[in-house]
Amino acid sequence: MFQFKQFRSFSLLVWSTERKSFTSGGHTLLKFLLFLVVFVGMWQGAGAQDSNDVMWSRQINKSGFYALKLSPDNKIVTASTVDDTSYPKIIILDTAGGKLIKELYGHKAAIGSLSFSPDGKYLASGSEDTTIRIWNVETGLTEKILFKDYPDKRYMTITASFTNDGKYLIALVHRPSKYVGNQRWILPADIFVWRTDTWEITYNTVDEVERTGLTISTNSDYFATFPASFYDFDITLYSMTDFQPVGKLVGHGGYINSLAFSHDGKFLASSNQDQTIRIWDVKKLIQIKSIASGYKAKSIIFSPDSRFLIIGSGGYLESGKIVSIIDLNTEKTVWTYSYDGNYLDITNNGNYLFLNNRQPYMNILMVKTHWEPSGINKTLKDEDISVFPNPSKNQVVIQITSNNIQSISIKIKDLNGKQVKDLYNGTLFQGKNEFNWETNDVSSGIYFVEISSGKMLITKQINVIK
């Protein structure tokens, strides 16, 4: 099905990943040939865009697109853009059919970030006019302007995001560039944290650190920043408890473009100018995967089950227009599309993907996704799971080896079937996974470790002695 509806100069496209036939999307022959040379290895076995997969479309304007965000209930999608006179605005669309609901005016310069409060009632927007606006989504009115009367002039607000518990708003804000040590110019950026109940600043940095991007963990344990530098390629991880750095993630060999936390908050993905996607264990501060993307990915997000990565080229000249869906188990591309993908978002159930494209005008696109099996056996077997030591006095180690990423639940029950511990609910990553059960709060006896994933249930017996 394909529908086209127009409001002024705005359009939104929607397509499905279920189809697997190729269209060039308007590339010139030269670009297409170069595209095949670069990506032939990645395209083996991958699906590709089909115009029949587009559900509905809306055109935005001739130029100017800066942010994209779905509401927590996925009923509306917002985007920051400009009107016909190049004046900045936020548009709110109904995701069911792409109907324009509201246009929000107030900022005086480009709006670089959008973030919903967890209840979806408020929208935070960060702008190059140095302010952050808090909008009432229902009325479309501004309820709060941050930095409006701040004494220290800011250069621009890079990003502003609500934490998932809604208690804080965290922003990254540039100060004017400066020359350091007779060596180079830097563009320092400060971290600001507001309490959302009082809108008072509870924390802010004042240092000479270059920061460009900020992303917040979905479980609000951590947030991460990366620098705007060709000298420093390290990612800094911060604690949400005291907003202090907890460590650095080191490994990229080029300018970092984007960060994304997995939905359970255990992993962080980063895209880079060195044409790699790296997966990091957040708690251990180590790299666990490095995937050759084949191009400089401008944007990156996880699928809801953390099994796939969706990356967009952002229309880089040498890469062309490409959005790829990568299976983290096989590290192979399973679907591709000939669109920019500077900005990406995905629905909570993983059924729809939203992104942008310019061809020839600026558009938003929505994709109906079907996460098909990649040929890997998802079922755990009894021999994949070890529980030791047995008998145990103080601690039980549950070791699970998996050949793919999947969601699991681990519960501890006694002889009567009563649950004594809800040990883990989250993502099981490919390879060896370990979980620890401290037995200090239970008495001696026989217990059962129940491991479930989908319809699969495996039970291991453990004897606890004191």
C-alpha positions, 0 to 999 in steps of 0.5 A: 500500500502506498499513500501520499498526503500533503500538508504545506511542504511536509511528507512522511514515508513508511515502508516495510522490511518484509519485502526483499527485492531491490530498487535503486532509489534514484541513484545514478549509475555511477553511485550505484556501481560504487555502492555495489563495490563497497557493500557487496560483501555486506549484501550477501543474503540481505533483503533490500527496499521495495517501494511496495513496503512504503505504508504512507508518506509525507514531505517536510520541506526543501531542507532543514531536518534536525531531530526525530522522536517517538512518544513513549506510547508510540502514538505520535512522532515529532520532528524538528524542521523549518517552515517555508520562511526557514523559521524553526518549528516542531511538528507532531504527527499521528503515527497511525496515518501521518496526520499533522496534529500540531506545529510548535513555534517558539525557538529562534534557531535550529532545534537539535534535540527532542525528548519526551518525559516518560509519561509522554505529557511533556517534550523537551527541545534543545536549540541553537538559540541557547534555550531549552523549552519544555512543551505541554504536548496536549496544549502545544504551549511552552511551560518552561524555558531553561537558560532564558535568563542564564548569566553565562552566555551559551553558544548552543544547546546540543542535546537535552534528554529526560531520564527514564524515571523522569526525575532529571533533564540532562543537557549538553551545552556548548560554550564558545570555542577557545585556543588551548596551550598554543596548540589547538582550538577546542569547543568545550561543552558542559553537562547540566542536570535539572530536577524536573520537580523544581527545575533547579540545576542540581549539577553542572560541569565547568571544565575544558572538556570537548563533548558533542553527543550525549545519550542516556541509558534506558534504565537510567543507571548511566549516561555517556558522552563523546568528544568533538575532536580529532584528537580524542576518540574516547567515550566517557561513561557517567553514573546517574547517581552522582553524575560523576565519570565512572570510566572511559571506553577506549578503542575507536580510531576516528571521530565518533558519530553516534551512541546508543544504549541497548534497551536493558542498559547493559550494552552501548553501541558506538559508530565511528568515522573508522567505519566500525560499530563497536559494542561495549559492556557498560559495567565491565567497561570493555569492548565485546564486539567490533563490526565492520559496517562498510561505511561511516554510520551517522546514526545507530539504534538497537532493536527492542530485543537488542538482537539487531542494530539499525544504522544509517549512513546519513547520506555521506557522499562516499557511502551514498544513501543506506540504512542497514539492519545488522544481526548481532549474532552473525554480524551480517546485514539482513536488510538494507534501504536506499535512504539517508537515515540521519535520524532513527527511532523504533517502536516499543514492539519493534514493528515500525522504524522511523527515519529521514531521507532527502530525495529530492525534498526532505522526508520522514520514513516509517518502516514496518519491520518483520524480524525474521530468523537469521538461521541461528537456533535460538533454543537453549539446550540443557548442556548450554547451562552450568550451575556451580558449585553444587552443593553451594554455601554462599554463592551460586554461579549460573553460566549460560552459553548462547549462540545468539541474542535473546531475552531470558528470565532466571528465577529461583524457587524452593521445593514447594515451588515458591519463588525466593528470588527473581534473579534476572530479566533481560538480554542474553548476549551471544557467547558466555554469560554469567549470573551470581545468586547470593544465598545468604538470605535462604536456609539450607535445602534444595532449590531450583534455578528456572531459566525461561526464554519464550516457550523454553523452560530449563530447570537446574537443581542446586543444593544449598548448605550452611 
